[in-house]
Amino acid sequence: MAACNAHCRVLDGIDATREQYVERSKEHARSLINVGRIREAVASMMMDMRKYPNCEVPHEIHAIGIGAAAVGDVVVVRAYIEGFN
């Protein structure tokens, strides 16, 4: 989904490729889902994808995650998170 070029920075400040950054963001969001924090998982993914230039996705994509989290649809929230590559 996201289109980030060159390098982004991972959450702890270590330089990483775009793929590493996205995977780290997805892992964090998955961990939040696993403890029942679906809304926080979506918010985390949204914030991570917005942090760096050229990593954002259209608002409509985030609306899918927000809507699914609002109704507690874990299946769609997982699909939203896994859709980032």
N, CA, C and O of each residue as an XYZ file, in Angstrom:
340
protein
N       0.810     -1.204      0.000
C       0.000      0.000      0.000
C       0.851      1.265      0.000
O       0.670      2.141     -0.846
N       1.761      1.357      0.930
C       2.538      2.583      1.059
C       3.630      2.645      0.003
O       4.078      1.623     -0.518
N       4.043      3.860     -0.298
C       5.085      4.051     -1.300
C       6.213      4.875     -0.711
O       6.342      6.061     -1.012
N       7.021      4.261      0.115
C       8.139      4.948      0.768
C       9.410      4.594      0.034
O       9.690      3.414     -0.177
N      10.181      5.579     -0.358
C      11.414      5.345     -1.094
C      12.614      5.354     -0.164
O      12.556      5.896      0.939
N      13.705      4.747     -0.622
C      14.997      4.735      0.067
C      14.862      4.170      1.476
O      14.411      3.038      1.653
N      15.249      4.951      2.473
C      15.231      4.454      3.847
C      14.237      5.236      4.691
O      14.024      6.432      4.490
N      13.642      4.537      5.632
C      12.820      5.155      6.670
C      13.544      4.850      7.986
O      14.551      4.142      7.996
N      13.034      5.379      9.075
C      13.650      5.066     10.355
C      12.673      4.215     11.148
O      11.483      4.521     11.223
N      13.186      3.147     11.736
C      12.336      2.297     12.558
C      12.012      3.001     13.859
O      12.568      4.057     14.161
N      11.115      2.416     14.623
C      10.596      3.086     15.804
C      11.660      3.423     16.841
O      11.520      4.411     17.561
N      12.709      2.631     16.931
C      13.727      2.917     17.941
C      14.874      3.762     17.412
O      15.881      3.922     18.101
N      14.749      4.310     16.203
C      15.733      5.229     15.687
C      16.830      4.606     14.846
O      17.733      5.313     14.398
N      16.777      3.297     14.619
C      17.792      2.639     13.800
C      17.369      2.721     12.338
O      16.220      2.437     11.998
N      18.325      3.120     11.462
C      18.007      3.177     10.038
C      17.602      1.804      9.535
O      18.171      0.794      9.948
N      16.618      1.764      8.643
C      16.139      0.512      8.095
C      15.602      0.753      6.696
O      15.270      1.879      6.324
N      15.524     -0.309      5.939
C      14.896     -0.198      4.637
C      13.403     -0.012      4.845
O      12.884     -0.227      5.941
N      12.727      0.384      3.797
C      11.283      0.551      3.857
C      10.613     -0.753      4.278
O       9.700     -0.748      5.103
N      11.065     -1.862      3.713
C      10.469     -3.161      4.028
C      10.628     -3.506      5.506
O       9.701     -4.014      6.137
N      11.810     -3.227      6.051
C      12.044     -3.479      7.471
C      11.159     -2.595      8.335
O      10.599     -3.046      9.334
N      11.040     -1.344      7.946
C      10.205     -0.399      8.701
C       8.749     -0.853      8.718
O       8.114     -0.879      9.772
N       8.221     -1.212      7.545
C       6.821     -1.648      7.456
C       6.625     -2.918      8.266
O       5.638     -3.036      8.992
N       7.536     -3.861      8.156
C       7.395     -5.122      8.903
C       7.425     -4.870     10.409
O       6.659     -5.479     11.155
N       8.297     -3.984     10.852
C       8.360     -3.654     12.276
C       7.041     -3.006     12.738
O       6.545     -3.296     13.827
N       6.500     -2.147     11.912
C       5.220     -1.498     12.232
C       4.102     -2.527     12.303
O       3.260     -2.472     13.199
N       4.093     -3.458     11.369
C       3.073     -4.506     11.356
C       3.193     -5.411     12.583
O       2.187     -5.801     13.176
N       4.423     -5.740     12.955
C       4.636     -6.577     14.137
C       4.078     -5.902     15.385
O       3.441     -6.547     16.218
N       4.321     -4.605     15.507
C       3.804     -3.873     16.670
C       2.275     -3.871     16.658
O       1.645     -4.102     17.690
N       1.685     -3.614     15.503
C       0.219     -3.610     15.398
C      -0.353     -4.992     15.708
O      -1.373     -5.098     16.387
N       0.288     -6.042     15.221
C      -0.170     -7.413     15.518
C      -0.132     -7.685     17.014
O      -1.041     -8.307     17.562
N       0.923     -7.217     17.672
C       1.023     -7.455     19.116
C      -0.111     -6.759     19.864
O      -0.603     -7.273     20.869
N      -0.522     -5.602     19.379
C      -1.650     -4.905     20.001
C      -2.953     -5.674     19.783
O      -3.773     -5.782     20.695
N      -3.140     -6.202     18.587
C      -4.341     -7.008     18.318
C      -4.369     -8.223     19.239
O      -5.415     -8.575     19.783
N      -3.222     -8.854     19.407
C      -3.151    -10.078     20.211
C      -3.538     -9.873     21.672
O      -3.891    -10.830     22.360
N      -3.473     -8.645     22.143
C      -3.907     -8.371     23.523
C      -5.241     -7.628     23.545
O      -5.613     -7.030     24.555
N      -5.961     -7.672     22.409
C      -7.304     -7.112     22.355
C      -7.388     -5.611     22.153
O      -8.447     -5.021     22.366
N      -6.309     -4.989     21.751
C      -6.302     -3.528     21.573
C      -6.389     -3.196     20.081
O      -5.443     -2.674     19.493
N      -7.534     -3.508     19.485
C      -7.693     -3.352     18.032
C      -7.632     -1.891     17.596
O      -6.989     -1.570     16.596
N      -8.274     -1.034     18.312
C      -8.241      0.389     17.923
C      -6.815      0.932     17.973
O      -6.394      1.678     17.090
N      -6.088      0.553     19.003
C      -4.711      1.008     19.120
C      -3.839      0.436     18.002
O      -2.907      1.095     17.542
N      -4.139     -0.784     17.565
C      -3.388     -1.404     16.470
C      -3.548     -0.597     15.190
O      -2.573     -0.341     14.483
N      -4.779     -0.197     14.895
C      -5.036      0.613     13.698
C      -4.369      1.974     13.841
O      -3.720      2.455     12.911
N      -4.527      2.589     14.997
C      -3.908      3.908     15.214
C      -2.391      3.833     15.082
O      -1.773      4.728     14.506
N      -1.797      2.784     15.604
C      -0.353      2.608     15.514
C       0.096      2.493     14.060
O       1.069      3.128     13.654
N      -0.610      1.687     13.283
C      -0.248      1.516     11.874
C      -0.409      2.829     11.119
O       0.439      3.193     10.305
N      -1.501      3.535     11.394
C      -1.740      4.826     10.738
C      -0.601      5.798     11.047
O      -0.055      6.429     10.142
N      -0.250      5.914     12.308
C       0.794      6.859     12.701
C       2.137      6.474     12.095
O       2.877      7.330     11.610
N       2.445      5.182     12.125
C       3.726      4.745     11.558
C       3.807      5.053     10.074
O       4.856      5.480      9.591
N       2.730      4.847      9.346
C       2.750      5.084      7.903
C       2.734      6.570      7.558
O       3.057      6.949      6.432
N       2.360      7.411      8.518
C       2.333      8.861      8.279
C       3.619      9.562      8.704
O       3.821     10.728      8.365
N       4.480      8.883      9.431
C       5.645      9.532     10.029
C       6.670     10.042      9.028
O       7.370     11.015      9.308
N       6.769      9.417      7.891
C       7.846      9.732      6.967
C       7.309     10.106      5.602
O       6.283      9.579      5.175
N       7.987     11.010      4.911
C       7.556     11.414      3.563
C       7.464     10.197      2.646
O       8.265      9.266      2.733
N       6.489     10.233      1.788
C       6.276      9.179      0.790
C       5.868      7.835      1.374
O       5.911      6.827      0.669
N       5.479      7.795      2.622
C       5.020      6.543      3.225
C       3.512      6.546      3.462
O       2.942      5.529      3.857
N       2.881      7.666      3.226
C       1.446      7.756      3.478
C       0.636      7.011      2.433
O       1.082      6.796      1.306
N      -0.556      6.626      2.832
C      -1.523      6.017      1.919
C      -2.758      6.904      1.893
O      -2.920      7.759      2.765
N      -3.632      6.716      0.909
C      -4.855      7.528      0.865
C      -5.688      7.358      2.143
O      -5.700      6.292      2.758
N      -6.362      8.404      2.511
C      -7.217      8.383      3.711
C      -8.255      7.274      3.638
O      -8.652      6.725      4.666
N      -8.694      6.944      2.441
C      -9.707      5.894      2.279
C      -9.204      4.543      2.786
O      -9.983      3.741      3.301
N      -7.918      4.296      2.641
C      -7.344      3.041      3.141
C      -7.419      3.022      4.664
O      -7.822      2.022      5.259
N      -7.035      4.118      5.283
C      -7.108      4.185      6.745
C      -8.551      4.100      7.224
O      -8.809      3.568      8.303
N      -9.495      4.614      6.444
C     -10.909      4.549      6.824
C     -11.371      3.100      6.973
O     -12.233      2.802      7.800
N     -10.797      2.198      6.170
C     -11.144      0.778      6.279
C     -10.734      0.264      7.658
O     -11.523     -0.393      8.338
N      -9.514      0.559      8.065
C      -9.046      0.126      9.375
C      -9.815      0.758     10.509
O     -10.160      0.088     11.483
N     -10.087      2.046     10.390
C     -10.837      2.757     11.436
C     -12.235      2.177     11.595
O     -12.691      1.914     12.707
N     -12.909      1.983     10.461
C     -14.274      1.437     10.502
C     -14.310      0.044     11.098
O     -15.186     -0.271     11.903
N     -13.361     -0.789     10.705
C     -13.310     -2.149     11.228
C     -13.033     -2.155     12.726
O     -13.636     -2.929     13.469
N     -12.129     -1.301     13.166
C     -11.814     -1.224     14.590
C     -13.018     -0.721     15.383
O     -13.267     -1.181     16.497
N     -13.754      0.210     14.816
C     -14.912      0.778     15.514
C     -15.975     -0.268     15.816
O     -16.664     -0.187     16.833
N     -16.105     -1.254     14.923
C     -17.119     -2.304     15.148
C     -16.504     -3.584     15.693
O     -17.201     -4.585     15.863
N     -15.200     -3.562     15.968
C     -14.536     -4.716     16.557
C     -14.280     -5.871     15.597
O     -14.176     -7.022     16.022
N     -14.177     -5.569     14.303
C     -13.958     -6.608     13.292
C     -12.464     -6.908     13.159
O     -11.760     -6.279     12.370
N     -11.999     -7.871     13.939
C     -10.584     -8.213     13.979
C     -10.098     -8.751     12.632
O      -8.958     -8.496     12.245
N     -10.932     -9.479     11.926
C     -10.531    -10.042     10.631
C     -10.179     -8.921      9.652
O      -9.149     -8.989      8.980
N     -11.017     -7.902      9.567
C     -10.762     -6.801      8.644
C      -9.585     -5.957      9.134
O      -8.797     -5.474      8.320
N      -9.453     -5.773     10.429
C      -8.317     -5.019     10.961
C      -7.011     -5.732     10.614
O      -6.039     -5.093     10.211
N      -6.990     -7.053     10.770
C      -5.785     -7.810     10.388
C      -5.495     -7.661      8.892
O      -4.338     -7.507      8.499
N      -6.530     -7.706      8.064
C      -6.346     -7.541      6.616
C      -5.809     -6.154      6.306
O      -4.938     -5.999      5.450
N      -6.320     -5.153      6.994
C      -5.828     -3.773      6.826
C      -4.324     -3.720      7.124
O      -3.551     -3.168      6.341
N      -3.925     -4.286      8.240
C      -2.516     -4.251      8.647
C      -1.650     -5.054      7.682
O      -0.592     -4.586      7.261
N      -2.088     -6.245      7.332
C      -1.299     -7.109      6.454
C      -1.230     -6.559      5.029
O      -0.353     -6.950      4.258
N      -2.142     -5.663      4.676
C      -2.152     -5.078      3.335
C      -0.986     -4.154      3.052
O      -0.693     -3.859      1.893
N      -0.312     -3.691      4.104
C       0.851     -2.818      3.889
C       2.036     -3.687      3.479
O       2.348     -4.696      4.111
N       2.685     -3.257      2.396
C       3.866     -4.014      1.957
C       4.853     -3.101      1.282
O       5.911     -3.551      0.843
